[in-house]
Amino acid sequence: MTHHPHLHMIVPGGGLSPDGTRWVASRPAFLLPVRVLGMLFRRLFLEGLAALHEAGMLGFFGTLAPLSDAKAFVRALAPVRGKRWVVYAKPPFAGPKAVLAYLSRYTHRVAISSRRILAFDGENVSFRVKDYRRTEGGQARVMTLSATEFIRRFLLHVLPRGFHRIRHYGFLAGSNRKAGLAHIRTILGTPAPPRSTDPEPDTRDAATDARPPCPRCGGPMRTVGSFAGWYQPRGPPFSPAPNRACTP
């Protein structure tokens, strides 16, 4: 749960021609020149970093305090400009579905799952972690942090207000997604995937229902609706009135 800002991107293996009449697929086993991409990313990253420093938007503390000086900052970045920035690209071992399943674990949860938290004694939190630097005896181990440090690390992964976790571009942009995908399927001769509009019936009985009771009144919880994966409900949750059946 340390601070590790990064981006995941899904890039299609092709695109529409400029006139929009045909699909141009990437070459087999080749998507883009990784060395050129490394140089481009190095230039854009360092230019953006210098612009932030010039605007006074970077803070330096402790042993890094001297970097607040513009000349010291330029000298510190000089060796980095001559290094090769490596971009590593490879095809997925288990295909596109495995990539989507991997990314979904990041986009639909925050920092740590509840099942990894093992104990809390009022002052410290113990939870399971994977230490990838360890090879002997496996990677799994238990880490214990103070509650304050645990909360600090957890909040590092909470998005700022108004920040979008997922963005779509090109033919997947919101205003063009439906028409764009339909046009591409027509060009490729691919039928649209079947889509069911009927909600799945709730077949769970009270004896095997794993849903917890309402923490407010202790009554049973029941599902009254569901949202598509891309939909974000608006407004705060309502407070149920006394003696009223609670719903999730």
C-alpha positions as CSV (number, residue, x, y, z in Angstrom):
1,M,0.0,0.0,0.0
2,T,3.0,2.3,-0.5
3,H,2.7,5.3,-2.8
4,H,3.0,4.0,-6.3
5,P,1.2,6.2,-8.9
6,H,0.9,4.5,-12.3
7,L,-1.4,4.1,-15.2
8,H,-2.8,1.0,-16.9
9,M,-3.7,1.4,-20.6
10,I,-5.5,-0.9,-23.0
11,V,-4.6,-0.1,-26.6
12,P,-6.4,-1.8,-29.5
13,G,-4.3,-3.7,-32.0
14,G,-5.4,-1.5,-34.9
15,G,-7.8,1.3,-35.8
16,L,-10.0,2.8,-38.4
17,S,-8.4,4.3,-41.6
18,P,-8.6,8.1,-41.9
19,D,-11.6,7.9,-44.1
20,G,-13.3,5.4,-41.7
21,T,-14.0,2.8,-44.4
22,R,-11.6,0.0,-43.3
23,W,-9.9,-1.4,-40.3
24,V,-6.1,-1.2,-40.2
25,A,-4.6,-3.9,-38.0
26,S,-1.2,-3.8,-36.4
27,R,1.5,-6.1,-37.7
28,P,1.8,-9.5,-36.1
29,A,3.9,-9.5,-33.0
30,F,4.4,-5.7,-33.3
31,L,2.3,-2.8,-31.9
32,L,4.7,0.1,-31.6
33,P,8.5,0.9,-31.5
34,V,9.3,0.6,-27.8
35,R,12.7,2.4,-28.0
36,V,11.1,5.4,-29.7
37,L,8.3,5.4,-27.1
38,G,10.9,5.3,-24.4
39,M,12.7,8.5,-25.7
40,L,9.4,10.2,-26.2
41,F,8.2,9.4,-22.7
42,R,11.5,10.6,-21.3
43,R,11.3,14.0,-23.0
44,L,7.6,14.6,-22.1
45,F,8.1,13.5,-18.5
46,L,11.2,15.7,-17.9
47,E,9.6,18.7,-19.7
48,G,6.5,18.4,-17.5
49,L,8.7,18.0,-14.4
50,A,10.7,21.2,-15.3
51,A,7.5,23.1,-15.9
52,L,6.1,22.1,-12.5
53,H,9.3,23.2,-10.8
54,E,9.3,26.6,-12.6
55,A,5.7,27.1,-11.5
56,G,6.6,26.4,-7.9
57,M,4.3,23.4,-7.7
58,L,7.0,20.9,-6.4
59,G,7.9,20.6,-2.7
60,F,11.2,19.4,-1.5
61,F,11.9,18.4,2.2
62,G,14.6,17.0,4.3
63,T,17.7,15.9,2.3
64,L,15.9,17.0,-1.0
65,A,15.4,20.6,0.2
66,P,18.4,21.9,-1.9
67,L,16.5,20.9,-5.1
68,S,14.2,23.9,-4.6
69,D,17.0,25.9,-6.2
70,A,16.5,25.9,-10.0
71,K,20.2,25.3,-10.9
72,A,20.5,22.4,-8.4
73,F,17.3,20.9,-9.9
74,V,18.7,21.1,-13.4
75,R,22.0,19.5,-12.3
76,A,20.1,16.7,-10.6
77,L,18.2,15.9,-13.7
78,A,21.2,16.0,-16.1
79,P,22.2,12.4,-15.6
80,V,18.6,11.2,-16.1
81,R,18.5,12.8,-19.6
82,G,21.3,10.7,-20.8
83,K,19.9,7.4,-19.5
84,R,17.8,5.0,-21.6
85,W,14.2,4.9,-20.4
86,V,13.1,1.3,-20.9
87,V,9.6,0.5,-22.2
88,Y,8.7,-3.1,-21.8
89,A,6.0,-4.6,-24.0
90,K,5.0,-8.2,-24.5
91,P,1.8,-10.1,-25.5
92,P,-0.4,-11.4,-22.7
93,F,0.2,-15.0,-21.9
94,A,-3.5,-15.9,-21.4
95,G,-5.1,-13.6,-24.0
96,P,-7.2,-10.4,-23.7
97,K,-9.6,-11.8,-21.2
98,A,-6.8,-12.4,-18.7
99,V,-5.7,-8.8,-19.2
100,L,-9.2,-7.4,-18.5
101,A,-9.6,-9.6,-15.4
102,Y,-6.2,-8.4,-14.1
103,L,-7.1,-4.7,-14.6
104,S,-10.6,-5.1,-13.2
105,R,-9.0,-5.9,-9.8
106,Y,-7.5,-2.5,-9.8
107,T,-10.4,-0.4,-11.2
108,H,-13.1,-1.9,-8.9
109,R,-11.4,-1.9,-5.5
110,V,-9.4,0.5,-3.3
111,A,-5.9,-0.3,-2.0
112,I,-6.6,-3.6,-0.1
113,S,-9.4,-6.2,0.1
114,S,-11.1,-6.9,3.4
115,R,-10.1,-10.6,3.4
116,R,-6.4,-9.6,3.6
117,I,-6.9,-7.8,6.9
118,L,-6.3,-10.3,9.7
119,A,-6.4,-8.5,13.0
120,F,-6.9,-5.2,14.7
121,D,-6.1,-4.8,18.5
122,G,-7.2,-1.2,18.8
123,E,-3.8,0.2,18.0
124,N,-2.2,-2.0,15.2
125,V,-3.5,-3.6,12.0
126,S,-2.1,-6.9,10.7
127,F,-2.7,-7.9,7.1
128,R,-1.3,-10.3,4.5
129,V,1.1,-9.0,1.9
130,K,3.2,-10.4,-1.0
131,D,6.9,-9.5,-0.7
132,Y,8.2,-9.9,-4.2
133,R,11.8,-9.3,-3.0
134,R,11.7,-12.6,-1.1
135,T,12.2,-15.9,-2.8
136,E,12.8,-18.2,0.1
137,G,9.8,-19.6,1.9
138,G,7.3,-18.0,-0.5
139,Q,6.3,-14.4,-1.0
140,A,3.3,-14.2,1.4
141,R,3.9,-12.8,4.9
142,V,2.0,-10.8,7.5
143,M,2.7,-7.1,8.0
144,T,1.7,-5.1,11.1
145,L,1.3,-1.3,11.0
146,S,-0.1,1.2,13.5
147,A,-3.6,2.2,12.8
148,T,-2.5,5.7,11.9
149,E,0.1,4.5,9.3
150,F,-2.4,2.0,7.9
151,I,-5.0,4.7,7.4
152,R,-2.4,7.0,5.9
153,R,-1.3,4.4,3.3
154,F,-4.9,3.5,2.6
155,L,-5.8,7.2,1.9
156,L,-3.0,7.4,-0.6
157,H,-5.2,5.2,-2.9
158,V,-8.4,7.2,-2.5
159,L,-9.0,9.3,-5.6
160,P,-9.3,13.1,-5.3
161,R,-12.8,14.5,-5.6
162,G,-13.8,14.8,-9.3
163,F,-11.0,12.5,-10.5
164,H,-12.0,9.9,-13.0
165,R,-10.6,6.4,-12.4
166,I,-11.3,5.3,-16.0
167,R,-11.2,7.3,-19.2
168,H,-12.0,6.2,-22.8
169,Y,-10.7,7.7,-26.0
170,G,-11.1,7.3,-29.7
171,F,-13.8,5.0,-30.9
172,L,-14.5,4.1,-27.2
173,A,-15.2,7.7,-26.2
174,G,-18.7,8.0,-24.6
175,S,-20.2,10.2,-27.3
176,N,-19.1,7.8,-30.1
177,R,-18.8,4.4,-28.4
178,K,-22.1,2.8,-29.5
179,A,-22.0,4.1,-33.1
180,G,-18.2,3.6,-33.4
181,L,-18.3,-0.1,-32.3
182,A,-21.3,-0.9,-34.5
183,H,-19.4,0.6,-37.5
184,I,-16.3,-1.4,-36.7
185,R,-18.3,-4.6,-36.3
186,T,-19.9,-4.0,-39.7
187,I,-16.5,-3.5,-41.4
188,L,-15.1,-6.7,-39.8
189,G,-18.2,-8.7,-40.3
190,T,-18.5,-9.4,-36.5
191,P,-21.9,-9.7,-34.9
192,A,-22.7,-7.7,-31.8
193,P,-22.5,-9.8,-28.6
194,P,-25.9,-10.9,-27.2
195,R,-27.2,-8.7,-24.5
196,S,-29.8,-9.6,-21.9
197,T,-32.1,-6.9,-20.7
198,D,-33.9,-9.0,-18.0
199,P,-32.4,-8.9,-14.5
200,E,-31.3,-12.2,-13.0
201,P,-33.8,-13.6,-10.5
202,D,-32.8,-13.7,-6.9
203,T,-32.9,-17.4,-6.1
204,R,-31.1,-17.3,-2.7
205,D,-33.1,-18.5,0.3
206,A,-32.9,-17.2,3.8
207,A,-30.9,-20.3,5.0
208,T,-28.1,-19.8,2.5
209,D,-28.2,-16.1,2.1
210,A,-24.7,-14.7,2.7
211,R,-25.8,-11.0,2.8
212,P,-25.2,-9.4,6.2
213,P,-28.2,-7.9,8.0
214,C,-28.7,-4.1,7.9
215,P,-26.2,-2.5,10.4
216,R,-28.8,0.1,11.3
217,C,-31.9,-1.9,12.2
218,G,-30.8,-5.5,12.0
219,G,-33.4,-6.3,9.3
220,P,-32.8,-8.4,6.2
221,M,-31.3,-6.7,3.2
222,R,-32.8,-7.1,-0.3
223,T,-31.7,-6.1,-3.7
224,V,-34.0,-3.6,-5.3
225,G,-31.9,-2.7,-8.4
226,S,-28.5,-2.9,-10.0
227,F,-26.3,-0.6,-12.0
228,A,-24.2,-1.2,-15.1
229,G,-20.5,-1.2,-14.6
230,W,-20.0,2.2,-16.2
231,Y,-22.8,3.9,-14.3
232,Q,-22.1,5.9,-11.2
233,P,-25.2,6.6,-9.1
234,R,-25.6,10.2,-7.9
235,G,-26.6,11.7,-4.6
236,P,-26.0,10.5,-1.0
237,P,-27.7,7.3,0.3
238,F,-31.1,7.9,2.0
239,S,-31.6,7.2,5.7
240,P,-34.4,4.6,6.2
241,A,-37.2,5.5,8.4
242,P,-37.8,3.5,11.6
243,N,-39.5,0.1,11.2
244,R,-38.9,0.3,7.4
245,A,-37.4,-2.5,5.5
246,C,-33.8,-1.6,4.6
247,T,-32.4,-2.0,1.1
248,P,-28.7,-2.0,0.0
